[in-house]
Amino acid sequence: MTSEPSNGQCEGSGEAQDRLPPDDIARRLRLALDVSKIGVFDADLETGRVKRDAVLMQIFGYGDEAHEDEGDVLERTLHPEDRDRTWVTIDAGIASGEPFYNAFRIIRPDGEVRYIRSRSVTFSDSKGHRRLLGANWDATDDVMLQQNLEQARALAESRYTALESAWREIERRALQDQLTGLSNRHALLLHLDKLFSEPAPHIHPRPCPRPCPRHAVLQIDLSRFKEINDTLGHQAGDAAILCVAGRLEALREEKECLARIGGNEFALVLDAGDRSENATHLATKIVQSLEQPIPCEGHLFRCGVSVGLAWTSDDVDGPQALINAATALSAAKARKGGGTVLFTEEFDGRNRAIRQTADDILRGIDEDAFIPFYQLQFDAKTLDVCGAEALARWRHPLQGILTPDRFLKIAEDIDVMWRIDRSLAEKACADFLRWRNNGSGVDRLSINVSVRRLIDPHLISAFPTKDLPKGTFVFEMLESIFLDVLDDDMAKAIDRIRKAGIAIEIDDFGTGHASVLGLTTLQPKRLKIDRALIAPMTRGDRHRRLIAAIIEMGHALEIEIIAEGVETTAQVQLLQDMGCDVLQGFALARPMDAEAVEAFLRARKRARRPSL
């Protein structure tokens, strides 16, 4: 016999306390549904009557009280585009007897579209009626968020695609000659580097040294081509270049690199194998093709053709082979009749010197050995200093100060001239700003700018133009780089320069092909008459009349005239009498470094100071 618990409760009473009355459970369930914004419906499939609670009526936009009908609410509010699909899903779910999911849109009485999600299940009640019990909730916020995310993703992908396309176009333009569509020098160097960066497949069962593939590199130059520009103008010259490019394209195979690397100079890199081994035969075909008459503006022109040919090897990489080909080309151009010259051991001494110079240039860049010299410019009326032109110089550790003719061509061949230009521009700007702060009288600084740097969108950022008077900085550009009609890239570059307050001068005027139309299109601030026209002006009246005509033409176009290469007092006097605006040359001041410029200016100031 067991004893009763002293508190009068039987065992298991704790479980009895956990049991809740059905009404309490229903209240808790109702509260949970209200908080979760889930509406409930109960459809009698036998009678067609549907009961909807207050939450569901709110979702459907019909107030906040429970409602019973024969399915009219759903039928009235279903979105027309979703109606058939929704009823098919409901019918299939009822027929299966399994719980099922549905998704559809409704249009509320106020016209607002909402996205509804539903879970339903069928069962039989105590009367034997089949019923459909379900829960609906409004998923519009989630759907709209998903749509917005998808739209954002699609927009991001679209912008990425556009950015990628723009970047590819920038890369294409950076590697393409704008006139012919061929590769440019930079693209050629990249191609040559790539030839030796890709490992060749092994043909032996075990790793072993493998010789580098032998590629032929041809450099091609057209002589007498300048006559086309001089006689028919630049457009005819462009047409002739396009004709030449087309003939070379016809001789190129698919994977070979054909590049235009100068005004009338091309390069071709042949595939390894038979093409390169028989390169002399191809060089002969190139000469024969390009020596055929070139049609230009109804005329036929013949150009001389010179070809330099070199090969890569285990000891000669692509860029060096290009230098070797250039050396052979120089020899071909120097001999009468042009033709083809092969790079041989006879050139080795010269080539070693070129290689040494190239190494020294690279070392000089690292050691900051390239410096600006300045040639002062003088007002022709007063002979007061009015400006300075920055000139490139190389402070060589063994050979002293070297002028550009000692390094320019090689620096361009190894594609580092832009680095030298940038360094010189930074130093020249710093010197010029110091002179202005000291009140030296140097009112403007001229800097030579190549075509490649001219179209660089980051060019202007190297010059502190802010808070300085307009025209303080001047870009000098060779006459030969301008066309009568500027192309889009050049026009945009000129516009950027002018908006930055930088003036434009045309250098070496009289040696190229600029026309009056070209000058009116470009509208430069100044023209600099080339020294080759200044030198003979004291020898006869004919030369003086030519200079006077250039000065008069410039003034008629509101262009100032600078005479460079002024080396005698007689030339100074003649140019003053003709009304020239600015003089530059040894007769007034030789090129000097920044320290010498400052000493020169101080000495002139002391000389003009009145004695006490």
Order of alpha helices (4+ residues) and beta strands (2+ residues): alpha-alpha-beta-beta-alpha-beta-alpha-alpha-beta-beta-beta-alpha-alpha-beta-alpha-alpha-beta-beta-alpha-alpha-beta-beta-beta-alpha-beta-alpha-beta-beta-beta-alpha-alpha-beta-alpha-beta-alpha-beta-alpha-beta-alpha-alpha-beta-alpha-beta-alpha
